[in-house]
C-alpha cells in the first residue's frame, strides 16, 4: 500500500474508482510502491489474474502538473472537453504509441490495459525489483546499445511517430538490453513535429559521445534513413 503522502497526491476519487474497475476485472491486485515517479505520473508494482508482475502507471488528476506539460500538446488536438477528459486523452495517446512501439519490435513494456488515467503494462524487472534507469546503470556494451537505440528510433519513425522525450532517463537497462519507457510525449511524425525527432537523436548522440562511443551518426543521417522527404 502506498504511504499516506503518495496516496493523497495520486489517489483522488476518480482514480480510486478507475483502480477498482481494473481490480474487479483482474488486471491488477494490491499496489506496491511507487517504483517510479515523474511530474505527471506515478508507477506502481502489482500482479494480475495470471500472477504476472505488472507495472501500473497512473497519470495524476492534478491541474498544477498538467499546466507544466510542454507545448507539444498543440500537435495533438486534445483541447476539447473538461480537464479530466484531457488527462484521459493524454493517457490514451501514451498507451497507443507505446503499443505501436511494442508491435514494431521496439524494446518497450507491452501495454496490457488502458482505463481512463491508468495504464497496466509489462513490468520490466524481476522478483519485484525494477530494472535500473540507463543513466544510473551503464553496465552494457556501448556500441551495441547505440546501434539498437538508433534502430528503435528508425523503426518508430518509419511507422510514423516519434518518442518525443528520449534520453537515458527514459531507457531501462534490463539484462543488458535497452528498454524504452514513458511514451507520454510521443507524437505523429510530420514536418511539423520533426524537431522532436531531431531532439531525440541529439539527446542519444550526446549521451553516447560522453560515454566514449566514436561511431556516431548525425541527426540528418538518421532522419534520412527514416524518410528523405522530412
Residue pairs with C-beta under 8 A, 6 or more apart in sequence:
1 7
1 30
1 31
1 32
2 10
2 11
2 31
2 33
2 34
2 44
6 34
6 42
9 42
9 60
9 62
10 42
10 58
10 60
11 19
12 61
14 61
14 84
14 116
14 117
15 58
15 60
15 61
15 116
15 117
15 118
18 115
18 116
18 117
18 118
19 28
19 31
19 56
19 58
19 118
21 115
22 28
22 56
22 113
22 115
22 118
22 120
23 29
25 113
26 48
26 49
27 48
27 49
27 54
27 112
27 113
27 120
28 46
28 47
28 48
28 54
28 56
28 120
29 46
29 47
29 48
30 46
31 44
31 45
31 46
31 56
32 44
32 45
32 46
32 128
33 42
33 43
33 44
33 45
34 42
34 43
34 44
35 43
35 44
35 45
35 55
35 130
36 42
36 43
36 55
36 130
37 43
38 182
39 65
39 68
40 59
40 60
40 62
40 65
40 66
40 68
40 69
40 184
41 57
41 58
41 59
41 60
41 184
42 57
42 58
42 60
43 55
43 56
43 57
43 58
44 55
44 56
44 58
45 53
45 54
45 55
45 56
45 123
45 128
45 130
46 53
46 54
46 55
46 56
46 120
47 53
47 54
48 54
48 112
48 120
52 123
53 123
53 125
53 128
54 112
54 120
54 121
54 122
54 123
55 109
55 120
55 121
55 122
55 123
55 124
55 130
56 118
56 119
56 120
56 121
57 94
57 118
57 119
57 121
58 117
58 118
59 87
59 90
59 91
59 94
59 117
59 118
59 184
60 87
60 117
61 83
61 84
61 87
61 117
63 83
66 83
66 86
66 87
69 90
70 185
72 164
72 185
72 187
72 193
72 196
73 90
75 187
75 188
75 192
75 193
76 89
76 93
76 187
78 86
78 89
78 90
78 93
79 86
81 89
84 117
87 117
88 116
88 117
90 184
91 114
91 116
91 117
91 118
91 119
92 114
93 184
93 186
94 119
94 182
94 183
94 184
94 186
95 111
95 114
95 119
97 161
97 163
97 183
97 186
97 187
98 108
98 109
98 111
98 119
98 121
98 183
98 186
99 111
100 156
100 159
100 161
101 108
101 152
101 155
101 156
101 163
101 180
101 183
101 186
102 108
102 109
102 110
102 111
104 155
104 156
104 159
105 155
106 152
106 155
106 156
106 180
107 148
107 152
107 177
107 178
107 179
107 180
108 179
108 180
108 181
108 183
109 121
109 122
109 123
109 124
109 179
109 181
110 121
110 122
111 119
111 120
111 121
111 122
112 120
112 121
112 122
113 119
113 120
114 120
123 130
124 130
124 131
124 172
124 174
124 179
124 181
125 131
125 174
130 172
131 172
131 173
131 174
131 179
132 172
132 173
133 168
133 169
133 171
133 172
133 173
134 140
134 168
134 169
134 171
134 172
134 173
134 178
135 167
135 168
135 169
135 171
137 173
138 173
138 211
139 173
139 176
140 173
140 176
140 177
140 178
141 176
142 208
142 211
142 212
142 213
143 213
143 215
145 178
145 208
146 204
146 208
146 213
146 215
146 216
148 177
148 178
149 166
149 171
149 178
149 180
149 204
150 201
150 204
150 217
150 222
152 178
152 180
153 162
153 163
153 166
153 197
153 200
153 201
153 204
153 222
153 226
154 222
154 225
154 226
156 162
156 163
156 189
157 189
157 197
157 223
157 226
157 227
158 226
158 227
160 188
160 189
161 186
161 187
161 188
161 189
162 186
162 187
162 189
162 193
162 194
162 196
162 197
162 200
163 170
163 180
163 183
163 185
163 186
163 196
163 200
164 183
164 185
164 186
164 187
164 193
164 196
164 200
165 182
165 184
165 185
165 200
166 180
166 200
166 203
166 204
167 203
167 204
167 207
168 207
170 180
170 181
170 182
171 178
171 179
171 180
171 181
172 178
172 179
172 181
173 179
185 196
187 193
187 196
189 197
189 226
189 227
189 230
191 230
194 223
194 230
197 223
197 226
197 230
198 219
198 223
201 219
201 222
201 223
202 219
205 216
205 217
205 218
205 219
208 216
209 216
223 230
